[in-house]
Amino acid sequence: MKKIVLLAILTIFFSCSENAKNQTSANQTAGTKNITLEEIWNGTFSTDRMNSLNSMNGDFYTLLNYNKETKSTSVDKYSYATLEKVATIVDSKDLKNFPSPSFSSYRFNNDESKLLLGFNFNQIYRRSYTGTYYVYDIASKKLSLIGKEIQEPTFSPDSKKVAYAKNNNIYIKNLRNNSVTKVTRDGKKNHIINGICDWVYEEEFSFVRAFEWSKDSKNLAFLRFDETRVNEFSMDMVGSELYPTQQKFKYPKAGEKNAIVTLHMYNINSRNTRKVNLGDYEYIPRIKWSNKNNILVAFTLNRHQNDLKLHNVNASNGRRSLLLHETDKAYVDIHDNLTFLNDNSFIWTSEKNGFNHIYHYNEAGKLINQVTKGDWEVTNYYGFNKEKNTIYYQSVENGSINRGVYSINLDGTDKKILSNPFGTNAASFSKNLHYFINTFSDANTPTVYSLYNGEGKLLKTIKDNKELKEKITEYNMSQKEFTTINVNGNDLNMWMIKPSNFDENKKYPMLMFQYSGPGSQQVANRWNGTNDYWHQMLAQQGYIIACVDGRGTGYKGADFKKSTYLNLVKYETEDQIAAAKQLATRPYIDENNIGIWGWSFGGHMSTNCLLKGGDIFKTAIAVAPVTSWRFYDTVYTERFMRTPQENPNGYDENSPINYADKLEGNYLLVHGSGDDNVHVQNSMRMINALVKANKQFDMAIYPDRAHGIYRGKNTRLHLYKKMTTFIQENLGGTDKNKTTKIKG
């Protein structure tokens, strides 16, 4: 690309950086159009995104592309250097005897001679699904069926086999003779699961496939979940038939029994399975093979989740030795940032010194050096370039609301920033780490996708969402102002949106938004999400919107994040109430019209704030709220609270069910009846408590909808219309009849 264009792009980037850095409070845009809910939910403000790319060997990547005319999909190969398409690897319209006009997913084997093509997916939980999969041989163009209604098919490293799960058992298909070996035989729904995680592991440890091939393809390590003793949860699904159906699944609630999880090693040649003894533990949250063919690393975690051990397991004899041991007075977070180098030394991230940083250990687990240092957090680990002895990572070292992409030598020297220093930057690196595609946005700049080399040189802008940025100027939008507010002795990050015609001599009702969960962040210098447009819509009608990240949220160090340990929502609630009271002293905020809303953990928070902060909060909306941590799962809840048996006061003193009689303001409670995560039981118990206390409230139940309340035509539009109307009627001033109605 021409030099003048590169200079223009750099100018745009760094002017955006200065905007973020200065965090100006000017209210912006000369547009006159008001946002409608229909526009928010019909995609009017959607950013133009890049398809998810898969890095190939060498300086190439692939994209899954859809052809509207032929209704087919193709896997196309592109050059990182030019971003130009260089080949089509496979197109579904050219596949003979393929039973679908298109495929929905693909995955290469190691040498990129074969592809796994998947379609006909049926979702199970948040991350899991079944599908139909074929292997496609690129050279011969032949197709081979792996299976229907199967899960997580995975090539062996030597590309001769594919392991997969079906009906809670593990199978291996030999691609040379098409024979299928049944590795396990005891799988049974709601009893035994082999190779696939149970509900709580999938949700809270964030993985589904619980089997891993050894580097030499001779062994398959897998987890076995015995759910027999776990209590069953059931949900009535209304559906469209005459009688409802019942969805039943094992869900361990806080203090109850978990599945018994064990590690097993299957040898491909002998076809024998060995159970591995890992000592005393409650969870096995990760398994990963080292760079030695016969050494597997298994993570074990105690029930309190404050004692993490990494074990070396010898696949030949099942013997184990301790590789790494980390403890914490509160809890240890689980992550995937374990990287083995050629000498089998390894890179690891930990917050053991108070902030999350990168460490280098030798093969025996002895610390070589701490690679990154400072009172800031590493937020993502991207990889290690062995040629340059360089680590690539993302961090908040330019302020906790920003994200930058950095490189640093393995010994901790020569740190460089590779991306724009401010705003939110995230990198997708090529497999060889020679290039990365940077995704950048800030509060004023829609998402920009740009190509960089591994040295941080900007090579080309791929997408800049210029059309969206121009479209936004037509609307009566306000700038999101970033500041901090000192609450309960802590400087808390905050943003505020004021009406574009803001007059400091007038008073405005204020709606606060938050999530507040451990390690979360809502105050971030990034482009709008759907809630931001809704907040802008409310600001257009005379509301001030504010968001404060209180104690317990993330990216400000372990002490700040873990300060809420054993008392979830107690200090978080105190911070929101104190922040509201402090903001209410500002002359332009109507202290008699302050509301708060949130979803999930945020719904718990908004409920607590209305009940405990009734002297400041007039109105609250709670969507899919937890109302008692006794109803939530073991892994998440006990990580922060321990068990109800150990910490009954922590559970009960902060549950709004136990002080429903304090309700004085306006309360809207919303839940999906098919929520497998935060069960509708939470809202039903809250409703019973409010009825018992003779307190009036508003509610909405969305039949069969899960935690996100989005499935089905107009579901989200309906929900946000309901919330908008509720705010109009209850937070529009002292005279409800004079409230300006927001057009939806």
C-alpha positions in Angstrom: 0.0 0.0 0.0 1.1 3.5 -0.7 3.1 5.4 2.0 0.6 8.3 2.1 -2.2 5.8 3.0 -0.1 4.3 5.8 0.6 7.8 7.2 -3.1 8.6 7.1 -3.9 5.4 9.0 -1.2 6.1 11.6 -2.7 9.6 12.0 -6.1 8.2 12.6 -4.8 5.7 15.1 -2.9 8.1 17.2 -5.5 10.8 17.1 -7.9 8.1 18.5 -5.2 7.4 21.1 -5.1 11.0 22.1 -8.9 11.1 22.4 -8.8 8.0 24.7 -5.8 9.4 26.6 -7.3 12.8 27.2 -10.7 11.3 27.9 -12.4 14.5 26.9 -15.9 15.2 28.4 -17.2 17.2 25.5 -20.7 16.1 24.3 -20.5 15.3 20.7 -22.1 14.9 17.3 -24.2 17.3 15.2 -26.7 14.6 14.3 -30.3 14.9 15.0 -31.7 11.4 14.6 -32.8 9.5 17.7 -32.0 5.8 18.1 -34.9 3.4 18.2 -35.0 -0.1 19.7 -35.8 -1.6 16.3 -32.6 -0.1 15.0 -30.5 -1.5 17.8 -31.9 -5.1 17.3 -32.2 -5.1 13.5 -28.4 -4.6 13.1 -28.4 -1.0 12.1 -25.4 -0.3 14.3 -23.6 -3.6 13.8 -19.9 -3.4 13.1 -18.5 -5.0 10.0 -16.4 -7.9 11.4 -13.8 -10.2 10.0 -14.6 -13.8 9.6 -12.9 -15.9 12.2 -9.5 -16.9 10.6 -7.4 -20.0 11.2 -3.7 -19.6 10.9 -1.9 -22.1 8.7 1.6 -23.4 8.6 3.9 -20.7 7.1 2.6 -17.2 6.3 -0.9 -18.1 5.4 -4.4 -18.3 6.9 -7.8 -19.6 5.9 -11.3 -18.2 6.1 -14.7 -20.0 6.0 -16.6 -18.0 3.3 -20.3 -18.3 2.4 -21.6 -17.8 -1.2 -25.1 -16.3 -1.2 -25.8 -17.2 -4.8 -24.8 -20.9 -4.6 -25.6 -21.2 -0.8 -22.3 -23.0 -0.5 -19.3 -22.6 1.8 -15.7 -22.7 1.0 -12.3 -22.8 2.8 -10.1 -20.2 1.2 -6.4 -19.7 1.7 -4.9 -16.2 2.0 -1.5 -14.7 2.3 -0.7 -12.7 5.5 1.8 -10.6 3.5 -0.8 -9.4 1.0 -4.1 -10.4 2.6 -5.0 -11.7 -0.9 -6.7 -15.0 -1.6 -4.2 -17.5 -3.1 -6.4 -20.6 -3.3 -9.7 -22.3 -2.6 -8.9 -25.5 -0.6 -12.5 -26.9 -0.7 -15.9 -25.7 -1.8 -19.0 -27.5 -0.7 -20.6 -27.1 -4.1 -17.8 -29.3 -5.6 -18.2 -32.1 -3.1 -19.7 -35.3 -4.4 -22.1 -37.1 -2.2 -21.9 -34.5 0.5 -25.4 -34.5 2.1 -25.6 -30.8 2.7 -25.3 -27.7 0.5 -22.7 -26.3 2.9 -20.6 -27.0 5.9 -20.4 -24.9 9.1 -17.0 -25.6 10.5 -13.6 -27.0 9.4 -10.4 -28.1 11.1 -7.0 -29.0 9.6 -4.8 -31.9 10.6 -1.1 -31.2 11.5 0.3 -31.3 8.0 -2.7 -29.6 6.5 -3.4 -32.5 4.1 -6.9 -33.2 5.5 -9.9 -31.3 6.8 -12.7 -32.2 9.2 -15.9 -30.7 7.8 -18.8 -30.3 10.2 -22.5 -29.4 9.8 -26.0 -30.1 11.2 -25.0 -28.8 14.7 -27.3 -29.1 17.7 -26.4 -27.1 20.8 -26.3 -28.8 24.1 -25.1 -26.1 26.6 -23.2 -22.8 26.2 -20.1 -24.3 24.4 -21.1 -27.9 23.5 -23.0 -29.3 20.6 -23.3 -32.4 18.4 -22.8 -32.5 14.7 -22.1 -34.5 11.6 -18.5 -34.7 10.5 -16.6 -35.8 7.4 -12.9 -36.1 6.7 -11.9 -34.5 3.4 -8.6 -35.5 1.8 -7.3 -32.4 0.0 -5.1 -34.3 -2.6 -7.6 -37.0 -3.5 -10.7 -34.9 -2.9 -12.3 -37.9 -1.2 -14.8 -37.7 1.7 -15.1 -40.1 4.6 -17.9 -40.0 7.2 -16.7 -39.9 10.7 -20.1 -39.9 12.4 -23.4 -38.3 13.0 -24.4 -36.6 16.3 -20.9 -36.8 17.5 -18.8 -34.3 19.6 -15.3 -32.9 19.4 -13.7 -35.0 16.6 -9.9 -34.5 16.7 -7.1 -35.7 14.4 -4.3 -37.6 15.9 -1.0 -35.8 15.4 0.1 -38.4 12.8 -3.2 -37.8 11.0 -4.0 -41.5 10.8 -6.9 -41.5 13.3 -9.7 -39.3 14.6 -11.0 -39.5 18.2 -14.5 -38.4 19.0 -17.2 -38.7 21.6 -20.8 -40.0 21.1 -23.4 -40.8 23.7 -20.9 -40.3 26.5 -18.3 -42.7 25.1 -15.0 -42.2 23.2 -14.4 -43.7 19.8 -11.3 -43.8 17.5 -11.7 -44.1 13.8 -8.8 -45.4 11.8 -8.6 -43.3 8.6 -6.7 -46.0 6.6 -9.1 -48.9 7.0 -12.2 -47.1 8.3 -12.3 -49.4 11.4 -13.8 -47.9 14.6 -12.5 -48.7 18.1 -14.8 -48.1 21.1 -12.4 -46.8 23.8 -15.0 -46.7 26.6 -18.3 -48.6 27.0 -19.8 -47.4 30.3 -21.1 -44.0 29.1 -24.7 -43.3 30.1 -26.6 -40.0 30.2 -26.7 -38.4 33.6 -24.4 -41.1 35.0 -21.1 -41.5 33.2 -19.4 -39.2 30.7 -16.1 -40.1 29.0 -14.0 -37.5 27.3 -16.6 -34.7 27.4 -17.0 -32.3 30.3 -20.1 -32.2 32.5 -22.2 -29.1 32.8 -20.3 -27.4 35.6 -16.8 -28.0 34.0 -18.0 -26.7 30.7 -19.5 -23.6 32.2 -16.9 -22.7 34.9 -13.7 -24.2 33.6 -14.5 -23.2 30.0 -13.8 -26.3 28.0 -15.7 -29.2 26.5 -13.3 -31.7 25.0 -11.7 -33.7 27.9 -9.4 -35.9 25.9 -6.0 -35.2 24.4 -3.7 -37.1 22.0 0.0 -37.6 22.9 2.5 -36.0 20.6 3.4 -39.4 19.1 -0.2 -40.5 18.7 0.4 -43.6 20.8 -1.8 -42.6 23.8 -5.1 -40.8 24.4 -5.5 -39.2 27.8 -9.1 -38.5 28.9 -11.3 -37.6 31.9 -14.1 -39.7 33.1 -17.0 -38.0 34.9 -19.1 -40.2 37.3 -22.2 -38.1 37.9 -24.1 -40.8 39.7 -24.1 -39.0 43.1 -24.8 -35.5 41.6 -28.3 -34.2 42.2 -30.5 -33.8 39.1 -32.1 -30.5 38.0 -35.1 -30.4 35.8 -36.8 -27.7 33.8 -40.2 -27.8 32.2 -40.0 -26.8 28.5 -43.3 -25.4 27.2 -42.4 -25.9 23.6 -45.2 -26.0 21.0 -46.8 -29.4 21.7 -49.9 -30.2 23.9 -47.8 -31.3 26.8 -44.5 -29.7 28.0 -41.3 -31.8 28.1 -38.8 -31.9 30.9 -35.1 -31.2 30.5 -33.1 -33.1 33.1 -29.4 -32.7 33.8 -26.9 -33.0 36.6 -26.2 -29.7 38.3 -24.1 -29.6 41.5 -25.3 -26.7 43.6 -23.0 -25.0 46.2 -22.2 -27.4 49.0 -23.5 -30.4 47.2 -21.7 -33.3 45.7 -19.7 -33.0 42.5 -19.1 -35.6 39.9 -16.1 -37.9 40.7 -13.6 -37.0 38.0 -10.7 -39.3 37.2 -7.8 -39.4 34.7 -7.3 -42.3 32.3 -4.7 -43.3 29.8 -5.6 -45.4 26.7 -2.8 -47.0 24.8 -3.5 -47.2 21.0 -1.4 -50.4 20.4 -2.4 -52.5 23.4 -5.9 -51.1 23.6 -5.6 -51.1 27.4 -6.8 -48.2 29.6 -5.0 -47.3 32.8 -6.5 -45.2 35.6 -4.0 -42.6 36.8 -3.7 -41.9 40.5 -3.4 -38.1 41.1 -3.6 -38.1 44.9 -6.2 -36.0 46.7 -8.1 -33.4 44.7 -11.6 -32.3 43.8 -11.2 -31.1 40.3 -9.1 -31.8 37.2 -9.5 -28.5 35.3 -6.9 -29.1 32.6 -4.8 -31.8 31.0 -2.0 -31.1 28.5 0.8 -33.0 26.9 4.3 -31.7 27.3 6.9 -31.7 24.5 7.9 -35.2 25.7 5.8 -37.9 24.0 5.1 -39.8 27.2 4.7 -37.0 29.7 1.2 -35.5 30.3 0.6 -32.6 32.6 -2.5 -32.9 34.7 -3.9 -30.0 36.8 -5.6 -30.8 40.1 -7.4 -28.4 42.3 -8.9 -28.8 45.8 -12.5 -28.0 46.6 -11.7 -24.5 48.0 -9.8 -23.9 44.7 -6.8 -22.3 46.5 -4.4 -25.2 46.1 -3.4 -25.9 42.5 -0.9 -28.7 41.5 0.5 -29.5 38.1 1.6 -33.1 37.9 3.9 -34.8 35.4 2.2 -38.1 34.5 4.3 -40.8 32.7 2.1 -42.5 30.1 4.2 -45.6 30.1 3.8 -46.5 33.7 1.3 -44.1 35.2 3.7 -42.6 37.7 3.4 -39.0 38.6 5.6 -36.3 40.0 4.9 -32.7 41.1 5.8 -30.1 38.5 4.3 -26.9 40.0 2.4 -26.0 43.1 0.5 -22.7 43.7 -1.6 -21.7 46.7 -3.5 -18.6 47.6 -5.4 -17.4 50.6 -8.5 -16.9 48.5 -8.4 -18.8 45.1 -6.2 -19.6 42.1 -7.6 -18.9 38.7 -7.4 -21.6 36.0 -6.1 -20.6 32.5 -4.6 -22.1 29.4 -1.3 -20.2 29.5 1.0 -23.2 29.9 3.5 -23.4 27.0 6.3 -25.9 26.7 9.5 -24.8 24.9 11.8 -27.1 23.0 13.8 -28.0 26.1 10.6 -28.7 28.0 11.0 -25.7 30.1 7.7 -23.8 30.3 6.0 -20.5 30.3 3.2 -19.9 32.9 1.1 -16.9 34.1 0.3 -16.3 37.7 -0.8 -13.5 40.0 1.2 -14.9 42.9 3.0 -11.5 43.4 -0.3 -9.6 43.4 -0.6 -8.9 39.7 -1.0 -11.4 36.8 2.4 -11.8 35.1 4.4 -14.2 33.0 7.0 -16.6 34.4 9.6 -19.0 33.0 10.3 -22.3 34.7 12.7 -25.1 33.9 11.7 -28.6 33.1 11.8 -29.6 36.8 9.4 -26.7 37.7 12.1 -24.4 39.2 11.7 -20.7 38.5 14.2 -19.3 36.0 12.8 -15.8 35.9 9.7 -13.5 36.1 9.4 -12.2 32.6 7.0 -9.3 33.1 6.9 -7.1 36.2 4.9 -4.1 37.5 1.7 -3.0 39.1 -0.4 -3.9 36.1 -1.9 -7.1 34.7 -1.1 -9.3 31.8 -4.5 -10.0 30.3 -3.7 -12.4 27.5 -0.7 -14.6 26.5 -0.4 -15.0 22.7 2.7 -17.2 22.3 6.4 -17.7 22.1 8.6 -17.2 19.0 11.5 -19.5 19.5 13.4 -18.0 16.5 13.4 -14.6 18.2 13.2 -15.8 21.8 10.2 -13.5 22.2 6.9 -13.6 24.0 3.8 -11.8 22.8 1.1 -10.7 25.2 -1.7 -8.2 26.0 -1.7 -6.1 29.1 -3.3 -3.0 30.8 0.0 -1.3 31.5 -1.3 1.9 29.9 -4.2 2.1 32.2 -6.7 -0.5 33.4 -9.4 0.5 30.9 -7.0 0.1 28.0 -5.4 -3.0 26.3 -2.2 -3.0 24.4 -0.3 -5.7 22.5 3.4 -6.1 23.5 6.5 -8.2 22.9 9.3 -9.0 25.4 12.3 -11.2 25.4 12.2 -14.4 27.4 14.7 -13.0 29.9 12.4 -9.9 30.4 14.4 -7.5 28.4 13.6 -5.3 25.3 9.8 -4.9 25.9 8.0 -3.2 23.0 4.5 -2.1 22.4 3.3 -3.4 19.0 -0.1 -1.9 18.8 -1.9 1.4 19.4 -1.1 2.2 23.1 -4.6 3.2 24.1 -8.1 1.9 23.5 -8.7 -1.8 23.3 -6.3 -3.8 21.2 -6.4 -7.6 20.7 -4.1 -9.6 18.5 -4.7 -12.7 16.4 -1.2 -14.0 15.5 -0.1 -16.2 12.7 0.9 -19.7 13.7 4.6 -18.8 13.2 4.1 -15.4 15.0 5.5 -13.5 12.0 2.2 -11.5 11.6 -0.8 -10.5 13.6 -4.2 -9.0 12.9 -4.9 -6.3 15.4 -8.5 -5.6 16.4 -8.7 -2.0 17.7 -11.5 0.2 19.0 -12.0 2.9 21.6 -15.1 4.7 22.9 -15.0 7.0 19.8 -13.8 4.6 17.1 -15.6 1.6 15.7 -13.6 -1.6 15.4 -10.6 -1.4 13.0 -8.8 -4.5 11.8 -5.2 -4.1 10.8 -2.3 -6.2 9.7 1.0 -5.9 11.6 4.2 -7.8 11.3 5.7 -9.4 14.4 7.8 -6.2 15.0 4.7 -4.1 15.4 4.9 -2.4 12.0 1.5 -1.5 10.6 1.2 -3.0 7.1 -2.3 -2.6 6.0 -5.8 -1.7 7.3 -8.2 -4.5 6.5 -11.6 -3.1 7.7 -12.1 0.3 9.4 -16.0 0.5 9.7 -15.8 3.9 8.1 -19.5 3.6 7.0 -20.7 2.9 10.5 -18.6 5.9 11.8 -20.2 8.1 9.2 -23.7 6.7 10.0 -23.3 7.5 13.7 -22.7 11.2 12.9 -26.4 11.3 11.8 -27.5 10.4 15.3 -27.9 12.6 18.4 -25.1 10.8 20.3 -23.2 11.7 23.5 -19.7 11.0 24.3 -18.9 8.4 27.0 -16.9 10.3 29.7 -14.2 8.2 31.5 -13.2 9.3 35.0 -12.6 7.8 38.4 -14.6 8.2 41.6 -13.2 7.7 45.1 -15.6 5.4 47.0 -15.0 3.7 50.3 -11.3 4.5 50.0 -10.8 3.2 46.5 -10.4 5.0 43.2 -13.0 3.3 41.0 -13.2 3.5 37.2 -16.4 5.1 36.0 -18.0 6.2 32.7 -20.9 8.5 32.3 -23.2 9.4 29.4 -25.0 12.7 29.5 -27.7 14.0 27.2 -26.1 15.8 24.2 -28.0 19.0 25.1 -26.8 18.7 28.7 -27.3 21.7 30.8 -25.5 21.7 34.2 -28.1 24.0 35.6 -30.8 21.3 35.1 -31.5 18.1 37.0 -31.6 14.8 35.3 -32.7 11.3 36.4 -29.8 8.8 36.5 -29.7 5.1 35.6 -26.7 3.2 36.8 -25.5 0.0 35.0 -23.1 -2.6 36.3 -22.2 -6.3 36.4 -19.7 -6.3 39.2 -18.7 -10.0 39.2 -15.2 -11.1 40.3 -12.6 -10.2 37.7 -15.1 -8.5 35.4 -14.9 -5.1 33.7 -17.6 -2.8 32.3 -15.7 0.4 32.3 -13.4 -0.2 29.3 -12.2 2.1 26.5 -13.8 0.2 23.6 -16.5 0.6 21.0 -20.2 0.3 21.7 -22.1 -2.9 22.4 -25.9 -3.2 22.1 -26.4 -2.0 25.7 -24.3 1.1 24.9 -26.8 2.0 22.1 -29.7 1.5 24.5 -28.0 3.7 27.0 -27.5 6.4 24.3 -31.2 6.1 23.4 -32.1 6.8 27.1 -29.6 9.7 27.2 -31.4 11.2 24.1 -34.5 11.3 26.2 -33.0 13.1 29.1 -31.4 10.4 31.3 -27.9 10.3 32.6 -26.3 6.8 32.4 -23.4 5.9 34.7 -21.3 2.8 35.3 -18.9 2.2 38.1 -16.6 -0.9 38.5 -16.5 -1.4 42.2 -14.4 -3.7 44.4 -14.1 -7.2 43.1 -13.9 -6.3 39.5 -10.7 -7.0 37.5 -7.4 -5.8 36.1 -6.4 -3.8 39.1 -4.5 -6.5 41.0 -5.3 -9.6 43.0 -6.1 -7.7 46.3 -8.7 -5.5 44.6 -10.3 -8.4 42.8 -10.3 -10.8 45.8 -11.4 -8.2 48.4 -14.9 -9.6 48.1 -13.9 -13.1 49.0 -16.4 -15.0 51.2 -18.9 -12.0 50.9 -20.0 -11.8 47.3 -22.2 -8.8 46.5 -21.7 -7.3 50.0 -18.9 -4.8 49.2 -19.9 -4.5 45.6 -23.4 -3.4 46.8 -21.9 -0.9 49.3 -19.7 0.6 46.5 -22.7 1.1 44.1 -24.8 2.6 46.9 -22.0 4.9 48.0 -21.2 5.9 44.4 -24.9 6.7 43.8 -25.0 8.9 46.9 -21.8 10.7 45.9 -23.1 11.3 42.4 -26.4 12.5 43.8 -24.6 15.5 45.3 -23.8 16.8 41.8 -26.1 19.7 41.1 -27.3 18.2 37.7 -28.4 14.8 39.1 -31.9 14.4 40.5 -31.3 12.7 43.8 -34.9 11.6 43.9 -34.7 9.7 40.6 -31.8 7.3 40.6 -32.2 3.7 39.3 -29.9 0.7 38.6 -30.0 -2.3 36.4 -28.0 -5.4 35.7 -28.1 -8.9 34.3 -27.1 -12.2 36.0 -24.6 -11.2 38.7 -25.6 -7.7 37.8 -29.2 -8.6 38.4 -28.3 -9.8 41.9 -26.5 -6.5 42.4 -29.4 -4.3 41.2 -31.8 -6.2 43.5 -29.5 -5.8 46.5 -28.9 -2.1 45.8 -32.7 -1.4 45.7 -33.3 -3.2 48.9 -30.3 -2.1 50.9 -30.0 1.3 49.2 -33.7 2.2 49.2 -32.8 5.7 50.5 -31.0 6.5 47.2 -32.3 4.0 44.6 -35.8 4.5 43.4 -36.0 1.9 40.7 -34.2 -1.3 39.7 -34.3 -3.9 36.9 -32.9 -7.4 37.5 -32.5 -9.7 34.5 -31.8 -13.4 35.2 -30.5 -12.7 38.7 -28.9 -14.9 41.2 -30.9 -14.3 44.4 -29.2 -16.8 46.6 -25.7 -18.3 46.0 -27.1 -21.5 47.6 -28.9 -22.0 44.2 -25.8 -21.6 42.0 -23.1 -24.2 41.0 -20.3 -25.5 43.1 -17.3 -24.4 41.0 -18.1 -20.7 40.6 -19.8 -20.1 43.9 -17.3 -22.0 46.2 -14.4 -20.4 44.4 -15.5 -17.1 46.0 -17.6 -18.2 48.9 -16.5 -21.6 50.0 -19.4 -23.9 50.9 -22.7 -22.8 52.5 -21.9 -25.3 55.3 -18.6 -23.4 56.0 -19.9 -19.9 55.3 -23.6 -19.7 56.0 -23.6 -16.0 56.9 -21.8 -15.1 53.7 -24.5 -16.8 51.7 -27.6 -15.6 53.7 -26.8 -12.1 54.8 -26.3 -11.0 51.2 -29.3 -12.8 49.7 -32.2 -10.5 48.9 -34.6 -13.3 49.5 -33.9 -12.7 53.2 -34.7 -9.0 53.2 -37.5 -8.7 50.6 -39.5 -6.8 53.2 -37.1 -3.8 52.6 -38.5 -3.2 49.1 -39.9 0.4 48.8 -39.0 1.3 45.2 -40.0 0.1 41.8 -38.7 -3.4 40.9 -38.8 -5.3 37.6 -37.8 -8.9 37.7 -37.1 -10.8 34.4 -36.1 -14.4 33.8 -36.0 -17.1 31.1 -37.8 -20.3 32.2 -35.2 -22.4 30.3 -32.2 -20.9 32.0 -29.8 -23.8 32.6 -27.2 -21.5 34.2 -29.0 -19.2 36.7 -32.2 -21.2 37.2 -35.6 -19.5 37.2 -35.8 -21.0 40.7 -33.8 -17.9 41.8 -36.6 -15.6 40.7 -39.4 -17.8 41.9 -38.0 -17.8 45.4 -37.6 -14.0 45.2 -41.2 -13.7 44.1 -42.4 -15.8 47.0 -40.4 -13.7 49.4 -41.9 -10.5 48.0 -45.4 -11.9 48.1 -44.9 -13.0 51.7 -43.7 -9.5 52.5 -46.7 -8.1 50.7 -44.5 -6.1 48.3 -45.7 -5.1 44.9 -43.4 -5.5 41.9 -43.3 -6.1 38.1 -42.1 -9.3 36.5 -41.7 -11.0 33.1 -41.0 -14.7 32.4 -39.7 -15.6 29.0 -40.8 -19.2 28.3 -38.0 -21.7 27.4 -35.4 -18.9 27.0 -32.0 -19.6 28.3 -29.7 -17.2 30.3 -29.2 -14.8 27.4 -33.0 -14.5 26.7 -32.5 -14.1 23.0 -33.9 -17.1 21.1 -36.9 -16.5 19.0 -38.1 -13.6 16.8 -38.2 -10.3 18.6 -37.3 -11.7 22.0 -34.5 -9.1 22.8 -36.6 -6.3 21.2 -39.5 -7.3 23.4 -37.4 -7.4 26.5 -35.8 -4.0 25.9 -39.1 -2.4 25.1 -40.4 -3.7 28.5 -37.4 -2.4 30.3 -37.6 1.0 28.5 -41.3 1.4 29.4 -40.5 0.5 33.0 -37.8 3.2 33.2 -40.1 5.7 31.5 -42.9 5.1 34.0 -40.7 4.9 37.1 -37.6 7.0 36.5 -38.9 9.9 34.5 -39.3 12.5 37.1 -41.6 13.2 40.1 -44.7 13.5 37.8 -45.1 10.3 35.9 -47.8 11.8 33.7 -45.2 14.3 32.3 -42.6 11.6 31.5 -41.6 11.8 27.8 -42.3 8.5 26.2 -39.4 6.9 24.4 -40.4 5.7 21.0 -39.4 2.1 20.5 
